[in-house]
Every structure is written in structure tokens, then in C-alpha cells.
Amino acid sequence: MDRVALKRTSIYELIKTRDFPAPVKIQRASRWVDIEISDWIRVQMSKR
């Protein structure tokens, strides 16, 4: 949430529409692959 400046609800809405990388589930926790988030940020920056 801190890296992408989005709230949890917004992140999960973007995941539903496949506009944000899906998390990897580790037991009950959700974790994201760092390179996937970095790539997503780069794409968002290129849209500016």
C-alpha cells in the first residue's frame, strides 16, 4: 500500500479487473512479488 499509494480496497478492485498484479498466498497472508510491483509502477509512470 505504501509503495503504490493505494488503499487496500483499491488494490483489490484493480486485481479483480487484472489491472494490478495478483498476490501470492502464503497461508492466509497475501504477498506481492517485488519485480511485478516495480513493473506495474513503471507502466503507470509511462502513462503520464
matplotlib code that plots the C-alpha trace (Angstrom):
import matplotlib.pyplot as plt

x = [0.0, 2.8, 4.7, 1.8, -0.1, -3.3, -5.6, -6.3, -9.8, -8.4, -5.7, -8.1, -10.5, -7.6, -6.7, -10.3, -10.0, -6.5, -5.0, -2.7, -0.6, -2.3, -0.7, 0.9, -0.9, 1.3, -1.0, -3.6, -1.4, -1.1, 2.3, 3.4, 6.4, 8.6, 9.5, 5.8, 5.0, 8.0, 6.9, 3.4, 4.7, 6.9, 3.8, 1.8, 4.6, 4.8, 1.0, 1.6]
y = [0.0, 2.4, 1.8, 2.3, 4.9, 3.0, 1.7, -2.0, -1.7, 0.0, -2.6, -5.5, -3.8, -3.4, -7.1, -8.1, -6.2, -7.6, -4.1, -4.9, -8.0, -10.7, -11.6, -14.8, -16.5, -17.7, -19.5, -16.8, -13.8, -12.1, -11.1, -9.5, -10.2, -7.1, -7.1, -7.3, -4.2, -2.4, -3.2, -2.0, 1.2, 1.7, 1.2, 3.7, 6.2, 5.7, 6.6, 10.1]
z = [0.0, 0.8, -2.5, -4.8, -2.7, -2.9, -0.2, 0.2, -1.3, -4.4, -4.8, -4.7, -7.1, -9.6, -9.1, -10.0, -13.3, -13.8, -13.7, -10.8, -10.1, -8.1, -4.7, -3.8, -0.9, 1.9, 4.3, 5.0, 4.1, 0.7, -0.5, -3.8, -6.0, -5.8, -9.5, -10.5, -8.4, -9.8, -13.3, -12.6, -11.2, -14.4, -16.6, -14.6, -14.9, -18.7, -18.9, -17.6]

ax = plt.figure().add_subplot(projection="3d")
ax.plot(x, y, z, "-o")
ax.set_aspect("equal")
plt.show()
